[in-house]
Amino acid sequence: MFTDEDFPADPYPGVRPDRSFLHRDGRGYELPDPLAVDGRIPVLAYGSNACPSKITWLRENLGLRGDVIVLRARCTGIAAVWASGVRLRDGQRTATLAAMPGVVETHAVWLATPEQLAVLDVCEGRGKRYHLARLGTSRPAGPTVTVDGLKYVSESVFPPEVTTGTRAGGLRFGEVGRRPRKAWITRESRPGYPNPIACTLKHWMGLPEVFAYVGASPARMPLLVNGRPVRVEELPHPGAQALKGVPASSHGLNVSVIQR
């Protein structure tokens, strides 16, 4: 399908494919059907983590393992904006997430394993630079995140928790199928296991639960220029590097921070 060279990581946030894909060994592939999603956790990728070359950087530098499943996602009510600080390793300004009613942007959602989420925690400086948080996508008038439609089969009715002692867990795709009132298809259950659930996600189906890394420190809060954040979509990185402003006091998002 493609190689990392087709999607360079520099300048930040890098180039991302215009479709969903599976990343393995420096290459991107079409998603298999059915796709194994048991125990995976939906994490919004609105910056460089949607770039295949960055995914390989995570493998080479932070020990990321396994297939990375990346779904193209449409987001409303939230936006990637330039943060007030820069990335330590190369001095490039990074993105952060902010509430922005009425705005529609295209990003990506990782379906991350718990081990992959742990790597993202290190990369994003969880608890210091960014918090891992649950977006309020199921709340009235809250943001929405929808993904390209695919067929999934999941045996994980009660997926693992994101953190010990916190019911944050991976997404049960049977719940996604319930929104358009799709019928559940059950098969013979095995002792100790729930019935497998098959559900078809329609094109651009909404996810009832999505996690994201949101600003925790002033350096990862939105940069305010003349009192307003600057969307990444509207100003490429060379211009963003020269921006002058002040950090916002809040990202404005209605989120629940996941405590360790």
C-alpha positions as CSV (number, residue, x, y, z in Angstrom):
1,M,0.0,0.0,0.0
2,F,2.7,2.5,1.0
3,T,6.1,2.9,2.8
4,D,7.2,5.4,5.4
5,E,9.2,7.3,2.8
6,D,5.8,8.4,1.3
7,F,4.9,10.1,4.6
8,P,7.9,11.9,6.1
9,A,7.7,13.1,9.7
10,D,9.3,16.5,9.2
11,P,8.3,19.2,9.4
12,Y,5.9,18.5,12.3
13,P,3.3,17.1,12.3
14,G,4.4,15.1,9.3
15,V,2.3,13.8,6.4
16,R,-0.5,11.4,7.1
17,P,-2.4,9.0,4.7
18,D,-5.9,9.9,3.6
19,R,-7.3,6.6,4.6
20,S,-7.4,4.0,7.4
21,F,-4.4,1.7,7.5
22,L,-2.4,-1.0,9.4
23,H,1.2,-0.2,10.1
24,R,3.9,-2.9,10.2
25,D,7.6,-2.9,9.6
26,G,7.8,0.5,8.0
27,R,4.9,-0.1,5.7
28,G,1.2,0.6,5.6
29,Y,-1.4,-1.9,4.6
30,E,-5.1,-2.1,3.9
31,L,-7.0,-3.1,7.1
32,P,-7.8,-6.8,7.1
33,D,-11.5,-7.8,7.3
34,P,-12.3,-9.0,9.9
35,L,-10.0,-6.9,12.0
36,A,-8.9,-8.1,15.5
37,V,-9.7,-5.3,17.9
38,D,-10.1,-7.3,21.2
39,G,-8.9,-5.2,24.1
40,R,-7.8,-2.3,22.0
41,I,-8.3,1.3,23.2
42,P,-9.4,4.1,20.9
43,V,-7.0,7.0,21.2
44,L,-7.3,10.2,19.1
45,A,-4.2,11.0,17.1
46,Y,-4.4,14.7,16.1
47,G,-0.7,15.5,15.8
48,S,2.4,13.5,14.6
49,N,1.2,10.1,15.8
50,A,-1.0,9.8,12.6
51,C,2.2,9.9,10.5
52,P,3.6,6.5,9.5
53,S,7.3,7.7,9.8
54,K,6.5,8.8,13.4
55,I,5.1,5.4,14.2
56,T,8.4,3.9,13.0
57,W,10.2,6.4,15.2
58,L,8.2,5.1,18.2
59,R,9.2,1.6,17.3
60,E,12.9,2.4,17.0
61,N,13.2,4.7,20.0
62,L,10.5,3.8,22.5
63,G,10.0,0.1,21.8
64,L,6.6,0.2,20.2
65,R,5.6,-3.3,19.1
66,G,2.9,-5.0,17.1
67,D,0.6,-3.9,14.3
68,V,-0.7,-0.4,14.7
69,I,-4.3,0.1,13.6
70,V,-5.0,3.7,12.5
71,L,-8.6,4.7,11.5
72,R,-9.2,7.9,9.7
73,A,-11.5,10.0,11.8
74,R,-13.7,13.1,11.5
75,C,-13.9,15.3,14.6
76,T,-16.4,18.0,15.4
77,G,-16.2,20.6,18.2
78,I,-12.5,20.0,18.8
79,A,-9.4,21.2,16.9
80,A,-5.7,20.6,16.8
81,V,-4.1,24.0,17.6
82,W,-0.5,25.0,18.2
83,A,0.8,24.6,21.7
84,S,2.7,27.3,23.5
85,G,5.8,25.2,23.9
86,V,8.1,23.2,21.6
87,R,9.3,19.6,21.4
88,L,12.5,19.1,23.5
89,R,14.2,16.7,21.1
90,D,14.1,19.0,18.0
91,G,12.7,22.3,19.0
92,Q,9.6,22.0,16.8
93,R,6.3,23.5,18.0
94,T,3.8,20.8,18.7
95,A,0.0,20.5,18.5
96,T,-2.5,20.3,21.4
97,L,-6.2,19.8,21.5
98,A,-8.7,22.5,22.2
99,A,-12.5,22.9,22.2
100,M,-13.7,24.7,19.1
101,P,-17.5,24.5,18.6
102,G,-18.6,24.2,15.1
103,V,-15.2,23.2,13.7
104,V,-14.8,20.0,11.7
105,E,-11.4,18.4,11.2
106,T,-10.0,15.1,10.0
107,H,-7.6,13.3,12.2
108,A,-7.0,9.6,13.2
109,V,-7.8,7.2,15.9
110,W,-5.3,4.6,17.0
111,L,-6.9,1.3,18.2
112,A,-4.0,0.8,20.7
113,T,-3.2,-2.3,22.7
114,P,-2.5,-1.6,26.4
115,E,1.2,-2.1,25.6
116,Q,1.1,0.5,22.8
117,L,-0.8,2.9,25.1
118,A,2.1,2.6,27.6
119,V,4.5,3.7,24.8
120,L,2.2,6.6,23.9
121,D,2.2,7.6,27.6
122,V,6.0,7.9,27.6
123,C,6.1,9.7,24.3
124,E,3.5,12.3,25.4
125,G,4.9,12.7,28.9
126,R,1.6,11.6,30.5
127,G,1.0,13.4,33.8
128,K,3.6,16.1,33.0
129,R,3.2,17.5,29.5
130,Y,-0.2,15.9,28.6
131,H,-3.0,14.1,30.5
132,L,-4.7,11.0,29.1
133,A,-8.4,11.9,29.2
134,R,-11.7,10.6,28.1
135,L,-13.4,12.9,25.6
136,G,-17.1,13.7,26.4
137,T,-18.3,12.3,23.0
138,S,-21.4,10.8,24.6
139,R,-22.5,14.0,26.3
140,P,-25.2,16.3,24.8
141,A,-23.7,19.1,22.7
142,G,-20.2,17.5,23.2
143,P,-17.6,16.8,20.6
144,T,-18.0,13.9,18.2
145,V,-15.5,11.5,16.7
146,T,-16.5,9.3,13.8
147,V,-14.4,6.7,11.9
148,D,-14.4,5.1,8.5
149,G,-16.8,2.1,8.4
150,L,-15.3,-1.4,8.6
151,K,-16.4,-4.8,9.8
152,Y,-15.1,-5.8,13.2
153,V,-15.5,-9.0,15.2
154,S,-14.8,-8.7,18.9
155,E,-14.9,-11.3,21.7
156,S,-14.1,-8.7,24.3
157,V,-17.4,-7.8,26.0
158,F,-15.5,-6.5,29.1
159,P,-12.2,-5.1,27.7
160,P,-9.2,-4.4,29.9
161,E,-8.9,-1.3,31.9
162,V,-6.6,1.5,30.8
163,T,-5.2,2.0,34.3
164,T,-5.3,-0.1,37.4
165,G,-8.3,0.7,39.5
166,T,-9.9,3.0,36.9
167,R,-12.7,1.8,34.7
168,A,-11.5,3.4,31.5
169,G,-11.1,0.4,29.4
170,G,-10.9,-0.5,25.7
171,L,-13.8,0.1,23.5
172,R,-16.4,-2.7,23.2
173,F,-17.2,-2.6,19.5
174,G,-20.5,-4.2,20.1
175,E,-21.5,-1.0,21.7
176,V,-20.6,0.9,18.6
177,G,-22.9,-1.4,16.6
178,R,-25.7,-0.7,18.9
179,R,-26.1,3.0,18.0
180,P,-27.6,2.3,14.5
181,R,-29.6,-0.6,16.0
182,K,-27.6,-3.2,14.2
183,A,-28.4,-6.8,15.4
184,W,-25.9,-8.6,17.5
185,I,-24.7,-11.9,16.1
186,T,-23.7,-14.3,18.7
187,R,-22.0,-17.7,18.4
188,E,-21.5,-20.6,20.7
189,S,-19.8,-19.3,23.8
190,R,-16.8,-21.1,25.4
191,P,-16.5,-21.6,29.2
192,G,-15.2,-18.4,30.8
193,Y,-15.6,-16.3,27.6
194,P,-18.5,-14.1,26.5
195,N,-20.2,-14.7,23.2
196,P,-18.3,-13.3,20.3
197,I,-20.0,-10.2,18.9
198,A,-20.0,-9.2,15.2
199,C,-21.0,-5.7,14.3
200,T,-20.7,-3.7,11.1
201,L,-19.7,-0.1,11.4
202,K,-21.3,2.1,8.9
203,H,-19.3,4.7,7.0
204,W,-18.3,7.5,9.4
205,M,-19.8,5.9,12.5
206,G,-19.6,7.7,15.8
207,L,-17.5,6.3,18.6
208,P,-19.2,6.4,22.0
209,E,-15.9,6.5,23.8
210,V,-12.5,8.1,22.7
211,F,-9.4,8.9,24.7
212,A,-7.0,11.7,23.9
213,Y,-3.8,13.4,25.2
214,V,-4.8,16.9,26.3
215,G,-2.5,19.7,27.7
216,A,-1.4,19.4,31.3
217,S,1.5,21.9,31.5
218,P,1.5,25.5,30.3
219,A,3.9,24.4,27.5
220,R,1.2,22.1,26.1
221,M,-1.8,24.5,26.5
222,P,-3.0,26.3,23.4
223,L,-0.9,29.3,22.3
224,L,-3.1,32.4,22.3
225,V,-2.1,34.9,19.6
226,N,-4.1,38.1,20.0
227,G,-6.3,36.2,22.4
228,R,-7.1,33.3,20.1
229,P,-5.6,29.8,19.4
230,V,-4.2,29.1,16.0
231,R,-5.4,25.9,14.2
232,V,-2.7,23.6,12.8
233,E,-4.8,23.2,9.7
234,E,-4.7,27.0,9.0
235,L,-1.0,27.6,9.6
236,P,1.8,25.2,8.5
237,H,4.7,24.6,10.8
238,P,7.3,27.1,9.4
239,G,4.9,29.9,10.3
240,A,3.9,28.4,13.6
241,Q,7.5,28.3,14.7
242,A,7.6,32.1,14.6
243,L,4.3,32.7,16.5
244,K,4.4,34.9,19.6
245,G,1.7,34.7,22.3
246,V,0.8,33.4,25.7
247,P,-0.4,30.0,26.9
248,A,-4.1,29.7,27.5
249,S,-5.2,28.9,31.0
250,S,-7.3,26.0,29.8
251,H,-7.9,23.9,26.7
252,G,-11.7,24.3,27.2
253,L,-12.4,20.6,26.7
254,N,-15.0,18.7,28.7
255,V,-12.9,15.7,29.6
256,S,-12.3,13.3,32.4
257,V,-8.6,12.9,33.2
258,I,-7.6,9.2,33.7
259,Q,-5.6,9.0,36.8
260,R,-2.7,6.5,37.1
